[in-house]
Amino acid sequence: MELDARPNGRLRSRQKAIKFRYSRCTLQGVPEAGVCVISLLRRLRQLDRTTFKALLLGLLLSQGLIGCVTETNDPLAQNRDPAKAVRIYVEAGTRYLQSRQMDNANRTLHRAYDIAPNDPSVNNALALFYQMEGEDSQAEKHFEKALSKDPGFSQAHNNYAAYLYGKGRYDAAITHLEKVVKDYQYPRRYTAFENLGICYLKKNDKESAITAFNRALQMNPNLPVSLLEMASISLDDGNNLLAARYLKKYESIAQPSPKQLWLGIRLQRILGDKDKLASYELALKNLFPGSDEYKAFKASL
């Protein structure tokens, strides 16, 4: 199933105002001061090296042209706006998750959590972090917290459903996905329908799966998973020409996969295109010799 790991699904800015103490060492340079510095530097060059360094440092500090680097790199110090800092932390933390920089993700997301522990997007991102780390109890805790604070948070519903699917809890996953597909504002609604179809297949509810995959393909006709599943269902139902159409569309947008090649072999054994059959067989043998599909192919000879 596909997660929705966009950096910012929904952020709340309605936290109560939070007071923070800031260091006075971060100063902004003044244009006029810059002109003054340039003129004085010419005279300072006439001094010995030690005196030059001391006077130059004092001059820069007095004019606010250098400051604390560690603070200016911090979103909260830069913006002095807790809600904006939370958004920046979540976006950065999510990017770290996508590149599997787990230490950085952990540090960044917990900074957001320290500021806004009840923010739905913070908890959704932390749930994804703990899911990737295999800490199931923490993942569920943060998914539940995100949804308790915002029951209409479709991104969290979709991600929680993907987590539950991975645990074999298909009924619970379906419950969350059915909420997502009813959200017409959710930009990845087609993904939720596709995920719903996958869950229904696991429950052997083929008719519901077909309905879900068709809805997904109506919204986005270039979904490899939905196309391949519909090709497989059509072949199993004896709708060979329909299976061939779905398979052809899949092959125009996706790379070869063991499932696709084995499906093509079985289909062409029925349709009788020997050239296509040989091509599928050769590709499965050369590209995926260790796959279950290749073992099934060998057993079928």
C-alpha positions as a Markdown table, in Angstrom:
| # | Residue | x | y | z |
|---|---|---|---|---|
| 1 | Met | 0.0 | 0.0 | 0.0 |
| 2 | Glu | 1.1 | 3.5 | -0.7 |
| 3 | Leu | 1.8 | 6.0 | 2.1 |
| 4 | Asp | 1.1 | 9.7 | 1.9 |
| 5 | Ala | 4.5 | 11.1 | 2.9 |
| 6 | Arg | 4.0 | 14.6 | 1.7 |
| 7 | Pro | 5.8 | 17.1 | 4.0 |
| 8 | Asn | 2.7 | 18.9 | 5.1 |
| 9 | Gly | -0.7 | 17.3 | 5.1 |
| 10 | Arg | -2.4 | 19.7 | 7.4 |
| 11 | Leu | -0.8 | 22.0 | 10.0 |
| 12 | Arg | -2.7 | 23.8 | 12.8 |
| 13 | Ser | -1.7 | 27.3 | 13.9 |
| 14 | Arg | -4.2 | 27.6 | 16.7 |
| 15 | Gln | -1.9 | 26.8 | 19.5 |
| 16 | Lys | -1.8 | 29.2 | 22.4 |
| 17 | Ala | 0.9 | 31.7 | 22.2 |
| 18 | Ile | 4.1 | 30.3 | 23.6 |
| 19 | Lys | 6.7 | 32.6 | 25.1 |
| 20 | Phe | 10.4 | 31.8 | 24.4 |
| 21 | Arg | 13.6 | 33.4 | 25.5 |
| 22 | Tyr | 16.0 | 34.4 | 22.8 |
| 23 | Ser | 19.7 | 35.2 | 23.0 |
| 24 | Arg | 20.7 | 38.7 | 22.2 |
| 25 | Cys | 23.7 | 37.6 | 20.2 |
| 26 | Thr | 21.8 | 37.4 | 16.9 |
| 27 | Leu | 21.9 | 40.8 | 15.3 |
| 28 | Gln | 21.0 | 42.2 | 12.0 |
| 29 | Gly | 23.6 | 44.2 | 10.0 |
| 30 | Val | 22.7 | 47.8 | 9.2 |
| 31 | Pro | 23.6 | 49.1 | 5.7 |
| 32 | Glu | 25.0 | 52.3 | 7.0 |
| 33 | Ala | 27.2 | 50.4 | 9.3 |
| 34 | Gly | 28.6 | 48.4 | 6.4 |
| 35 | Val | 29.7 | 51.6 | 4.7 |
| 36 | Cys | 31.4 | 52.6 | 8.0 |
| 37 | Val | 33.2 | 49.3 | 8.3 |
| 38 | Ile | 34.6 | 49.6 | 4.7 |
| 39 | Ser | 36.1 | 53.0 | 5.4 |
| 40 | Leu | 37.6 | 51.9 | 8.8 |
| 41 | Leu | 39.1 | 48.7 | 7.4 |
| 42 | Arg | 41.5 | 50.8 | 5.3 |
| 43 | Arg | 42.9 | 52.4 | 8.4 |
| 44 | Leu | 43.0 | 49.1 | 10.4 |
| 45 | Arg | 45.3 | 47.6 | 7.8 |
| 46 | Gln | 48.1 | 49.9 | 8.9 |
| 47 | Leu | 48.1 | 48.3 | 12.4 |
| 48 | Asp | 50.0 | 45.2 | 13.5 |
| 49 | Arg | 48.3 | 41.8 | 12.9 |
| 50 | Thr | 47.2 | 41.1 | 16.6 |
| 51 | Thr | 45.8 | 44.6 | 17.1 |
| 52 | Phe | 44.1 | 44.4 | 13.7 |
| 53 | Lys | 42.3 | 41.2 | 14.6 |
| 54 | Ala | 41.2 | 42.4 | 18.0 |
| 55 | Leu | 39.8 | 45.7 | 16.7 |
| 56 | Leu | 38.2 | 44.1 | 13.7 |
| 57 | Leu | 36.3 | 41.6 | 15.9 |
| 58 | Gly | 35.2 | 44.3 | 18.2 |
| 59 | Leu | 34.0 | 46.4 | 15.3 |
| 60 | Leu | 32.0 | 43.6 | 13.8 |
| 61 | Leu | 30.3 | 42.7 | 17.1 |
| 62 | Ser | 29.5 | 46.3 | 17.8 |
| 63 | Gln | 27.8 | 46.7 | 14.4 |
| 64 | Gly | 25.9 | 43.4 | 14.6 |
| 65 | Leu | 27.6 | 41.9 | 11.5 |
| 66 | Ile | 28.3 | 38.6 | 13.1 |
| 67 | Gly | 26.1 | 36.5 | 15.4 |
| 68 | Cys | 25.4 | 33.1 | 16.8 |
| 69 | Val | 25.4 | 30.6 | 13.9 |
| 70 | Thr | 23.6 | 27.9 | 15.8 |
| 71 | Glu | 20.6 | 30.1 | 16.6 |
| 72 | Thr | 20.2 | 31.6 | 13.1 |
| 73 | Asn | 20.0 | 28.1 | 11.7 |
| 74 | Asp | 17.0 | 27.4 | 13.9 |
| 75 | Pro | 13.6 | 28.1 | 12.4 |
| 76 | Leu | 12.1 | 29.2 | 15.7 |
| 77 | Ala | 15.0 | 31.7 | 16.3 |
| 78 | Gln | 14.7 | 33.0 | 12.7 |
| 79 | Asn | 10.9 | 33.4 | 12.7 |
| 80 | Arg | 10.0 | 33.8 | 16.3 |
| 81 | Asp | 6.7 | 32.2 | 15.2 |
| 82 | Pro | 6.0 | 28.9 | 16.9 |
| 83 | Ala | 3.4 | 27.8 | 14.3 |
| 84 | Lys | 5.7 | 28.5 | 11.4 |
| 85 | Ala | 8.6 | 26.8 | 13.1 |
| 86 | Val | 6.4 | 23.7 | 13.6 |
| 87 | Arg | 5.6 | 23.7 | 9.9 |
| 88 | Ile | 9.3 | 24.0 | 8.9 |
| 89 | Tyr | 10.3 | 21.3 | 11.4 |
| 90 | Val | 7.7 | 18.9 | 10.0 |
| 91 | Glu | 8.6 | 19.5 | 6.4 |
| 92 | Ala | 12.3 | 19.0 | 7.2 |
| 93 | Gly | 11.6 | 15.9 | 9.3 |
| 94 | Thr | 9.5 | 14.4 | 6.6 |
| 95 | Arg | 12.2 | 14.9 | 4.0 |
| 96 | Tyr | 14.7 | 13.2 | 6.4 |
| 97 | Leu | 12.3 | 10.3 | 6.6 |
| 98 | Gln | 12.0 | 10.0 | 2.8 |
| 99 | Ser | 15.8 | 9.9 | 2.6 |
| 100 | Arg | 16.0 | 7.6 | 5.6 |
| 101 | Gln | 18.1 | 10.0 | 7.7 |
| 102 | Met | 16.5 | 8.7 | 10.8 |
| 103 | Asp | 18.7 | 10.5 | 13.4 |
| 104 | Asn | 18.0 | 13.8 | 11.8 |
| 105 | Ala | 14.3 | 13.0 | 11.4 |
| 106 | Asn | 14.1 | 12.0 | 15.1 |
| 107 | Arg | 15.7 | 15.2 | 16.3 |
| 108 | Thr | 13.8 | 17.5 | 14.0 |
| 109 | Leu | 10.3 | 16.0 | 14.6 |
| 110 | His | 10.8 | 16.0 | 18.3 |
| 111 | Arg | 11.6 | 19.7 | 18.2 |
| 112 | Ala | 8.3 | 20.2 | 16.5 |
| 113 | Tyr | 6.6 | 18.0 | 19.2 |
| 114 | Asp | 8.2 | 20.0 | 22.0 |
| 115 | Ile | 6.5 | 23.1 | 20.6 |
| 116 | Ala | 3.2 | 21.6 | 19.6 |
| 117 | Pro | 2.6 | 18.2 | 21.1 |
| 118 | Asn | -1.1 | 18.2 | 20.0 |
| 119 | Asp | -0.6 | 19.2 | 16.4 |
| 120 | Pro | -2.1 | 16.5 | 14.1 |
| 121 | Ser | 0.6 | 16.8 | 11.5 |
| 122 | Val | 3.4 | 16.5 | 14.0 |
| 123 | Asn | 1.9 | 13.4 | 15.4 |
| 124 | Asn | 1.3 | 11.9 | 11.9 |
| 125 | Ala | 4.9 | 12.5 | 11.0 |
| 126 | Leu | 6.1 | 11.0 | 14.3 |
| 127 | Ala | 3.9 | 8.0 | 13.7 |
| 128 | Leu | 5.6 | 7.4 | 10.3 |
| 129 | Phe | 9.0 | 7.8 | 12.0 |
| 130 | Tyr | 8.1 | 5.1 | 14.6 |
| 131 | Gln | 6.6 | 2.9 | 12.0 |
| 132 | Met | 9.8 | 2.9 | 10.0 |
| 133 | Glu | 11.7 | 2.2 | 13.2 |
| 134 | Gly | 9.5 | -0.8 | 14.0 |
| 135 | Glu | 8.2 | 0.7 | 17.3 |
| 136 | Asp | 4.6 | -0.3 | 16.8 |
| 137 | Ser | 3.2 | 1.0 | 20.1 |
| 138 | Gln | 4.6 | 4.4 | 19.6 |
| 139 | Ala | 3.4 | 4.5 | 15.9 |
| 140 | Glu | -0.2 | 3.6 | 16.9 |
| 141 | Lys | -0.1 | 6.1 | 19.8 |
| 142 | His | 0.8 | 9.0 | 17.5 |
| 143 | Phe | -1.6 | 8.0 | 14.7 |
| 144 | Glu | -4.4 | 7.8 | 17.3 |
| 145 | Lys | -3.4 | 11.2 | 18.8 |
| 146 | Ala | -3.3 | 12.8 | 15.3 |
| 147 | Leu | -6.8 | 11.6 | 14.5 |
| 148 | Ser | -8.2 | 12.4 | 18.0 |
| 149 | Lys | -7.1 | 16.0 | 17.5 |
| 150 | Asp | -8.4 | 16.1 | 13.9 |
| 151 | Pro | -10.8 | 13.3 | 13.0 |
| 152 | Gly | -11.0 | 14.6 | 9.4 |
| 153 | Phe | -7.2 | 14.4 | 8.8 |
| 154 | Ser | -7.3 | 12.2 | 5.7 |
| 155 | Gln | -3.5 | 12.0 | 5.3 |
| 156 | Ala | -3.3 | 10.4 | 8.8 |
| 157 | His | -6.2 | 8.1 | 8.0 |
| 158 | Asn | -4.5 | 6.9 | 4.8 |
| 159 | Asn | -1.1 | 6.4 | 6.6 |
| 160 | Tyr | -2.7 | 4.6 | 9.5 |
| 161 | Ala | -4.5 | 2.3 | 7.1 |
| 162 | Ala | -1.2 | 1.4 | 5.4 |
| 163 | Tyr | 0.2 | 0.6 | 8.8 |
| 164 | Leu | -2.7 | -1.6 | 9.7 |
| 165 | Tyr | -2.6 | -3.3 | 6.4 |
| 166 | Gly | 1.0 | -4.2 | 7.0 |
| 167 | Lys | -0.1 | -5.8 | 10.3 |
| 168 | Gly | -2.8 | -7.9 | 8.6 |
| 169 | Arg | -5.6 | -5.9 | 10.2 |
| 170 | Tyr | -7.6 | -5.4 | 7.0 |
| 171 | Asp | -11.0 | -4.5 | 8.5 |
| 172 | Ala | -9.4 | -1.7 | 10.6 |
| 173 | Ala | -7.5 | -0.5 | 7.5 |
| 174 | Ile | -10.7 | -0.5 | 5.4 |
| 175 | Thr | -12.5 | 1.6 | 8.1 |
| 176 | His | -9.9 | 4.3 | 7.8 |
| 177 | Leu | -9.7 | 4.2 | 4.0 |
| 178 | Glu | -13.5 | 4.6 | 3.7 |
| 179 | Lys | -13.2 | 7.9 | 5.5 |
| 180 | Val | -10.5 | 9.0 | 3.1 |
| 181 | Val | -12.4 | 8.2 | -0.1 |
| 182 | Lys | -15.3 | 10.4 | 1.2 |
| 183 | Asp | -13.0 | 13.4 | 1.4 |
| 184 | Tyr | -13.4 | 15.2 | -1.9 |
| 185 | Gln | -10.8 | 17.7 | -0.9 |
| 186 | Tyr | -8.1 | 15.1 | -0.4 |
| 187 | Pro | -5.7 | 15.5 | -3.4 |
| 188 | Arg | -4.6 | 11.8 | -3.4 |
| 189 | Arg | -8.1 | 10.3 | -3.2 |
| 190 | Tyr | -7.3 | 7.9 | -6.0 |
| 191 | Thr | -4.5 | 6.4 | -3.9 |
| 192 | Ala | -7.0 | 5.7 | -1.1 |
| 193 | Phe | -9.3 | 3.9 | -3.6 |
| 194 | Glu | -6.4 | 1.8 | -4.8 |
| 195 | Asn | -5.4 | 1.0 | -1.2 |
| 196 | Leu | -9.0 | 0.1 | -0.5 |
| 197 | Gly | -9.0 | -2.3 | -3.4 |
| 198 | Ile | -5.9 | -4.0 | -2.2 |
| 199 | Cys | -7.5 | -4.5 | 1.3 |
| 200 | Tyr | -10.6 | -6.0 | -0.3 |
| 201 | Leu | -8.5 | -8.5 | -2.2 |
| 202 | Lys | -6.9 | -9.6 | 1.0 |
| 203 | Lys | -10.4 | -10.3 | 2.3 |
| 204 | Asn | -11.3 | -12.2 | -0.9 |
| 205 | Asp | -14.0 | -9.6 | -1.6 |
| 206 | Lys | -13.4 | -9.4 | -5.4 |
| 207 | Glu | -16.4 | -7.3 | -6.3 |
| 208 | Ser | -15.6 | -4.6 | -3.8 |
| 209 | Ala | -12.0 | -4.7 | -5.0 |
| 210 | Ile | -13.1 | -4.2 | -8.6 |
| 211 | Thr | -15.3 | -1.2 | -7.7 |
| 212 | Ala | -12.4 | 0.4 | -5.8 |
| 213 | Phe | -9.8 | -0.2 | -8.5 |
| 214 | Asn | -12.2 | 1.2 | -11.2 |
| 215 | Arg | -12.8 | 4.3 | -9.1 |
| 216 | Ala | -9.1 | 4.8 | -8.7 |
| 217 | Leu | -8.5 | 4.4 | -12.4 |
| 218 | Gln | -11.3 | 6.8 | -13.2 |
| 219 | Met | -9.4 | 9.5 | -11.3 |
| 220 | Asn | -6.0 | 8.5 | -12.5 |
| 221 | Pro | -5.7 | 6.1 | -15.4 |
| 222 | Asn | -1.9 | 5.7 | -14.9 |
| 223 | Leu | -1.9 | 3.6 | -11.7 |
| 224 | Pro | 0.3 | 0.6 | -12.2 |
| 225 | Val | -0.9 | -1.3 | -9.2 |
| 226 | Ser | -4.6 | -0.9 | -10.1 |
| 227 | Leu | -4.0 | -1.8 | -13.7 |
| 228 | Leu | -2.1 | -4.9 | -12.9 |
| 229 | Glu | -4.6 | -6.1 | -10.3 |
| 230 | Met | -7.5 | -5.5 | -12.8 |
| 231 | Ala | -5.6 | -7.5 | -15.4 |
| 232 | Ser | -5.1 | -10.3 | -13.0 |
| 233 | Ile | -8.8 | -10.3 | -11.9 |
| 234 | Ser | -9.9 | -10.2 | -15.6 |
| 235 | Leu | -7.7 | -13.1 | -16.5 |
| 236 | Asp | -9.0 | -15.1 | -13.5 |
| 237 | Asp | -12.6 | -14.4 | -14.6 |
| 238 | Gly | -11.9 | -15.5 | -18.2 |
| 239 | Asn | -12.1 | -11.9 | -19.6 |
| 240 | Asn | -8.9 | -12.4 | -21.6 |
| 241 | Leu | -9.2 | -9.5 | -24.0 |
| 242 | Leu | -10.0 | -7.1 | -21.1 |
| 243 | Ala | -7.0 | -8.6 | -19.3 |
| 244 | Ala | -4.8 | -7.9 | -22.3 |
| 245 | Arg | -5.9 | -4.2 | -22.5 |
| 246 | Tyr | -5.1 | -3.7 | -18.8 |
| 247 | Leu | -1.8 | -5.4 | -19.2 |
| 248 | Lys | -0.9 | -3.4 | -22.3 |
| 249 | Lys | -1.7 | -0.1 | -20.4 |
| 250 | Tyr | 0.4 | -1.3 | -17.5 |
| 251 | Glu | 3.4 | -2.1 | -19.7 |
| 252 | Ser | 3.2 | 1.4 | -21.3 |
| 253 | Ile | 3.8 | 3.1 | -18.0 |
| 254 | Ala | 5.7 | 0.7 | -15.7 |
| 255 | Gln | 8.8 | -1.4 | -15.6 |
| 256 | Pro | 8.6 | -5.2 | -15.9 |
| 257 | Ser | 7.7 | -7.0 | -12.7 |
| 258 | Pro | 7.5 | -10.7 | -11.9 |
| 259 | Lys | 3.8 | -10.6 | -11.5 |
| 260 | Gln | 3.3 | -8.8 | -14.8 |
| 261 | Leu | 5.5 | -11.2 | -16.7 |
| 262 | Trp | 3.9 | -14.3 | -15.2 |
| 263 | Leu | 0.5 | -12.9 | -16.0 |
| 264 | Gly | 1.6 | -12.2 | -19.6 |
| 265 | Ile | 2.8 | -15.8 | -19.9 |
| 266 | Arg | -0.5 | -17.2 | -18.8 |
| 267 | Leu | -2.5 | -14.8 | -20.9 |
| 268 | Gln | -0.5 | -15.5 | -24.1 |
| 269 | Arg | -0.8 | -19.3 | -23.5 |
| 270 | Ile | -4.5 | -18.6 | -24.0 |
| 271 | Leu | -4.4 | -16.0 | -26.8 |
| 272 | Gly | -1.7 | -17.8 | -28.7 |
| 273 | Asp | 0.8 | -15.1 | -29.6 |
| 274 | Lys | 4.0 | -17.1 | -29.6 |
| 275 | Asp | 6.3 | -14.2 | -30.0 |
| 276 | Lys | 4.9 | -12.4 | -27.0 |
| 277 | Leu | 4.9 | -15.6 | -25.0 |
| 278 | Ala | 8.6 | -16.2 | -25.7 |
| 279 | Ser | 9.4 | -12.6 | -24.8 |
| 280 | Tyr | 7.6 | -12.9 | -21.5 |
| 281 | Glu | 9.3 | -16.2 | -20.7 |
| 282 | Leu | 12.8 | -14.9 | -21.5 |
| 283 | Ala | 12.3 | -11.7 | -19.5 |
| 284 | Leu | 11.0 | -13.6 | -16.4 |
| 285 | Lys | 14.0 | -16.0 | -16.6 |
| 286 | Asn | 16.6 | -13.3 | -17.1 |
| 287 | Leu | 15.3 | -10.6 | -14.9 |
| 288 | Phe | 13.7 | -12.4 | -12.0 |
| 289 | Pro | 15.2 | -15.9 | -11.7 |
| 290 | Gly | 14.7 | -16.1 | -8.0 |
| 291 | Ser | 11.1 | -14.9 | -7.9 |
| 292 | Asp | 8.1 | -17.0 | -6.8 |
| 293 | Glu | 6.6 | -16.3 | -10.2 |
| 294 | Tyr | 9.6 | -17.9 | -12.0 |
| 295 | Lys | 9.2 | -20.9 | -9.8 |
| 296 | Ala | 5.6 | -21.2 | -10.7 |
| 297 | Phe | 6.5 | -20.8 | -14.4 |
| 298 | Lys | 9.0 | -23.7 | -14.1 |
| 299 | Ala | 6.5 | -25.8 | -12.3 |
| 300 | Ser | 4.0 | -25.2 | -15.1 |
| 301 | Leu | 6.2 | -26.6 | -17.9 |
